[in-house]
Amino acid sequence: MRNIEASVENYLEAMKEQGAAIAEVSEELEPSYEAARIIKQYDGQRIVVFNVRGYNWPFVSNLIANREVLYKALGASSDREAYTVLAKASSSPAQSFREEVFSEYFEHVGEDLSLLPALRFYDRDGGLYITSSMFVACREGVCNASIHRIMVSDDKSYAAVRVVPRHLYRMLREAGEKGLPVAVVIGTDPRVLLAASTSPPYGVFELGMAASMLGGLAVCRTPRYNLPVPCGASMIVEARLGPDRAREGPFVDLLQLYDDVRQEPILHVEGVYVNKMYKPYMHTILPGGYEHMILMGFPREAAIYEAVSRAVAHVVKVRLTPAGGMWLHAVVSIEKQHDGDGKSAGLAALAAHPSLKHVVVVDSDIDPDDPRQVEWAIATRLQADRGLVVIPAARGSTLDPSARDGLTYKLLVDATIPIHERGKYVRPTIGGRG
C-alpha cells in the first residue's frame, strides 16, 4: 500500500477500501477524559475519528486498531510476511527521499502551546498529553526519528518531553546548553511510527525504513532548522528541546501503571504548522491501549521470531502477550525436533528482547494467541525440575515495577513435550463427519 507523502488521509482512504472498520463520532468531545473513553470503547476493534472541543482539526485514534489492520497496511497475509517487511525495511532503508517545498504543504498557525493537540486520558495524569509525537533531529550528519510523549501543563505554561536514554537523549546531551533543534511530527501514516518505534543502530535514519514500507517517502525541510519531515504529516512543530527541565508525569505506561514523575527537557515551541494539502488528522494513542502496545511490541516480536528461527529449525508463532503489555511476556510455539529445542528457543527469545521477563515455549499444536491452550500446555506438559530456567539478576525493563535497581529474575518455561513421550500427549478430536 503506497503512501509516499505519508498522510493520515491517504491511509484512511486505503483502509476503507480494504474493509477496515472505522467509527466516526459525530458529537464534539471534551479533551479531558471524554475523548479517552471513546478511544477505549473501540480499543483493539476499529479506527475511530472524532472532534475535540477547542480544536479546529479532527482527531483519529487506533490507526493500527488490531493485528489485521497492521497486516493490511504492511501488505502481509501472515506473521512471517509481516516480519519480513519490517526486516527488509531495517536491513535496507532508503538512502534518499523525494524532496518537496515545505510552504507548499504547510501553513503557519502560530506558536502557542494551546495549539498542540493534547488530551487528558486518566485521572492521575500530570497534564495534557500528546502521545503520537515523533521527534526528528539531526546532528553532525546523523538523523534520528523516535516517538516521545509530550506533556502540556494544565495552565499551558510549558511542555515537557519524556526522553529515554537512547538516540535522541544522546543528541540532546551532545547539544549541551544550546538545546537541540527538533521537528515534532503529529499525524502521519502509522508505518512511519512503526519505523520510529524500532531500535536500529545509531546512524540509521528511521525515515529511510519508513520509505521502504511506504513505497518511497516525500519529505519537506522545515523552515527554521531544515529538518526532514513527511510532507503529508498533519502537524509539524519546530522547537528547541532543553536544556532546561520541568516536571513530567504521572503518565500511564505500556503496563497500564503510572510511570514515575521526572524532571524532563522543556519543549520551546518556535512554530506550529498545519498541513493545507491534506486533511490534517491529529493522531492520538491511548496510553496502555492496543495501538500503544503493537507499535512498541511488534518490532520486538519480529526480532524474537528472527532470533528463535536461528536457534531451532521451525518457529510456528511468536506472540508478545497483551496482558504483559506486549513487552514483558512472550509465548513461542515451535516444531520441536530435539530435546533441548524448547530451552534454545526460550533463551534466544530472551536475548533478542532484553526487556522480556518471562517466556513460555510450547509445541506447534498450541496456539500462543489462546491463553487457555497455553495454560493447558503448562498444566499437562511442564515438570518444574526439567522445564524451568531462572536467570537471576539480569537487566530487565525499566517499566517493571517489581524490578530492583533495573535488575530482574527472568523465567523460561519449557512446556514442550519430551521427544520420546509424545504418545502420552495426543490431544483428542471428535470423530465422524463434520
N, C-alpha and C positions, 0 to 999 in steps of 0.2 A: 504494500500500500504506500504509494508515493505521496509525500507531502513536503516538498523541497523547502517551502517557506515556513514550515513547522507551526502553522496556525491551528488554534483550537477549532475554529470554524470549519476548516477543511477536514479535520479529524472527526468532528461530529457528523458531518455530512457522509463521510466514508463509513462510519459506524452505523448510521441509519440504513445505508444501502446494504450493509452486511447483516442487518437484522438485530443489531444490539438494542436492548431495551433502554429507552430514555424517558425519564419522567420530567415533565415541565410543570413547575409550581406557579400558579397564577398570582396568588396574593404576595404582597411585599412583606418580607420577613425582617425582624429586628436583628441587629448584628450580634447582640448578646443572647446566647442560648437558643433562640428560636431557629436560626439557620442551622445550628448544630443538630437540633432534634430532627429536622427534615433530612439532613445528610445521614444521620444514624438510622432513620427509618428505611432508607434504601441501601444501607451499607452492605456490600457483598452481593447486591442484587442488580442494580441498574444505575446508569449515569443519571444525574439529577441537575437540572438547570433551574435557577431561581433568581429573584431580585432581592436586594437588601436595602432597607431604608437608609437614606443618606448617600447612596452611591448612584451614579448615572449609568453604570455598566452592569450587565448581567453577570452572575456568578455561576460557576459549574463545579461539581464535585463528583467523585467516583469515576473519573475518566477511565481508570482501569477498575471497572466495577467488580470483576472477578477474573479467574484464570481464562475463561472462554473469551472474554473481551481482549485480554492481553494477547492471546494467541491469534485472534483475528488481526490485531494491529501488527503483529510480527509476521503475518502470513504463514503461520505454522499450524499444522494439524495434529501435532504430538509434542510431548515433552522434549524428545530428542531434537526435533526440528527447531523448537523454540530456543533450546540451549545452544544449538549450532549457530542460529542467527546472532545471538549475543557473543558467542565465542569468536565468530568471524569479525564482528564489529570491534572486539577487543584486540584481536591479533592483527587486523588490517584496517586501522582507522583511516579515514580520508585525510590527505595531507593538504588539501586546498578546498576552498569554498567559492561559490558564486557570490561576488561582492556587488551589493546594491547601495543606493544612496539613502541614508537614514531619513532625511527630511521628506522623502517621497512616501515613506511608510508611517512615520510617526509625527504627532503634533505635540508641542509642549503645552502642559496644562497647569504647571505651577511647581512649587517646591514644598508645599505644606504637608506635614505628616498626616493630616486628615484625609488626604487623597489616597493614602495607601489602603488597600482592601483587606483590612484586619478584622477578625471576628473573635468573640469570646466563646469558648466551647464548654468549659467545665467550671464548676462553682469556685474552685480554688485557683484558677488561672491567675498568673501575676499581672496580666494585662490583656490587650487585644493582640491576636496573633495572625501573622501571615505564615502559612505552613507549606506552601509550594515554591517558595522563593529560591531561585537558582542564582548563585553568585558567579560572575565571570570576572577573573582578574588575570592580568599578565604582568610578568616581571622578568627582566633580563632574558627575553626571548622565549620564556615558558608561559603558557596559558593554562588556566585551570577552570573547570566548571563543576560546582558542587552545590548541594542543597543545604541550606541553613535556615532555621526558623528565625523570624523577626518578631520581637515583642514591642508593641507600641504602648507606651504608658497610658493609663486611663485619662490623664489630663493632656495627652498628646504633646508633652514637653520633650520627650526623647524616644528613640527607638534603639533597642539593644539586640545584638545578634549572637546567637549561640554558635561559637566557633570551636569545634572539637579539634584535638591535636593531629591534624592531617595536613593536606597541602595548602589550603587557604590559611591555616594557622601559621605554617612556615613562612608564607609570603608576608603575612601581617607582621610577624616578628622581625623579618628582614627589613621591612619598610621603616621600622623604628618610629621616631617621634613625629614623622610626617604623616603617618597613617597610610592606608592602602587604597588607591583608587579602585572602585568596583562598579560593575553594572549589574543590577538586580533584574532578573527576568521573571515576570509573573504572567502565567497563562501561555503555555506552549504545548505542542504535541507531547503526550506523556512518554513517548520513546526518547525524547531529549532528556527528560527527567530520569528515565531508566538508565541512560548512559551516564548521567551525572551521579547516579547512586552507586556506580561501580567503584572499584578502588584500583585503577591502573597505576603503574609506576609514575613517579614524578616526571613530568616532561611529556606525557601522553595527554593530549587535549581531548577531553570527553566529547566536545562538539564534533570531532572527527569520527568518533564512534557513533554518535547520533546520525551523522551524514550517511554512514554505511547502512543504517536501518531505515532511513527515510528515502533512500534513492538519490542522495545529494542534499546539500544544505545551502540556502541563500542567507548570507549574513550581511548586516548593516553595521557600520562603525559608529559608535556613539560620538556625539559632537564634542564633548569635553575631553574625554580620555582615550578616544579612538579604540575602544574595546569591541570585539566582535560579538554580536548578539543575533539570534534568529530574527529575520525580518518579519516573520509572521507573529511574533510574540505580542500578547495583548497589552502589556505594560512594561516599560523599561524605566528603571530608577538609576540615575547616575549619582554616585555618592562617594564619600571618603569614609573608610572604615577605621575607627580608632583615631589616635591611640588611647583616648580617654575611655573610661568604662563606667557602667552603671548596673544596677540590679536587673537581673533577668530571671524569670521564673516566679512561682512554680509553673510547670508545664507537664502535660501527660505524655509519657513516652510510649514506645512500642508495646511494653508490657502492661499498659493501662494502669500505671502507677505514676505518682508525681515525681518528676525529676528534681534534683537539688536546685536551690536558689544560688546563683553565682553572680560575680561581677564580670560582665561581658562587654566587648567593644561596642561603642556607640556608632550608629549609622548616621552620618551627617549628610542629609539629602541635599543635593545641589540641582536636581532637575528631575521632574516626573514627566514621562512621555507616554501617550496612549496611541495605539495603532489606529490609523484612519483608512487603511486599505482593507482590513478585515474587521469583522465584528469582534470587539475586544471582550472576551470572556475571562473573568477573574477566577482563576482556579484556586480552590481551597481544598485541603486534605484534612479529613477528620483525624485528629491525633489518636493513635491506637486503633484506628479503623483498618479495614481490609486493604484499602489503597495504600495507606502508610506502610503496612506490613509487606505487601507484594513488591513495592518499589525497593524497600530495603532488603527483603529476603530473597527475591528471585535471582539476583546476580550471585548470591552466596549459594543458593540451591544449584545453580548451574556449575559453580566451582566445585561443589561436592560431587555432583554427577561425574564431572571430568576426572576428579582425583580418584574416586572409587572405581571408575572404569579402567584406570591404570593398575589398580590393585587386584581386581578379580575379573574373571572372564566376561560376565554378563550382568549388567545392572538393569533391573526392571523398572524401578521407580524410586525417586528421591522426593521427600517432602519435608520442608521445614513447617512445622505444625502451627496453626493459628493460635492455639492455647499457649504456645511458647513465644508468641509474638512474631512467628516466622523468623526467629533469631536464636533462641536458646535450645530448642528441641528439634531433633530430626528423626525420621523413620526412613530406613533404606531397605528396599527389597531386592534380593539377588537370586540368580540361579546358582545355587551352591554346587560346586564340583569337587571340593576337597574340604575335609575338616580343617578348620582354621580360617576358611574364607570369611566367616562372619566377623571374626576379630580383625582380619585385614581390612575389611570394608569399613568397620567402625572406626578404626584408627586413622584410615585415610580421610574419612569424613571430618573427624576432629581436627586433623591437620589442615584441611582445606578451608575451614571456617573457624578461626581461633576463638570467636565468641561462643561457639557451640558448647553447651554444658552437658547435655545428655543425648546419646544416640542409641536407637533401637534398630537392630538388624534382623530382618525376617526373611522367610523364604518367598519364592515367587507366587505361591498360592495365597499370600496375604496382601491385601490392598492397604498401603500406607494411608490412603485417604479415609479409611474406615477405622475409627478408634476402637470399635468393638472387636474387629478382626485382630488388630494389633494386641489388644489386651488378651484375647483368646490365645494368641501365639505365646505371649509371656506366661500365661497361666498353665498352658499344656506342654510347652517345649523348653522352658527355661529351668535349669537347675543352677542355683546361685554359685555352687562351688566350681562349676565349669563355664558358666555363661556370663559372669560379671567381671568387669575390669574397672578398677577405680584408679584414677590418675590424680594423685594428691598435689595440692599447692601449685596448680597450673594457672597461667594467666587466662583470665576469663573476660566476660563482658562488664563494662562499667555500668550497664543498666541493671545488672543482677543485684538486688538489694541484700541478698544473703551472702554475697562475696565479702571477703575481708582483705582490705588493702589491695584490691584488684585481683586477689587470688581466689581460686575456687577449686573444689574437688569435682573432677569430671567423671562421668559414668558411661561406660559402654555396656549395653545389654545385648548379648548374642542369643536371640530367641530363634535360631535356626535349628533344624533337625540334624542330629548326628547322621552322617552318611550311612552307616551300617544299620541304622534303626528306622529307616524310612517307612517300613511296613507297618510300624506301630502308629503312625500319624496320618493315615489316609483319611481325608475329610469325606463325609458321606454325601451322596447325591441321591435324589429321588428318581427311581427308575421309571420305565414306561415312556409313553409318548407325551410330549408337552402340548 
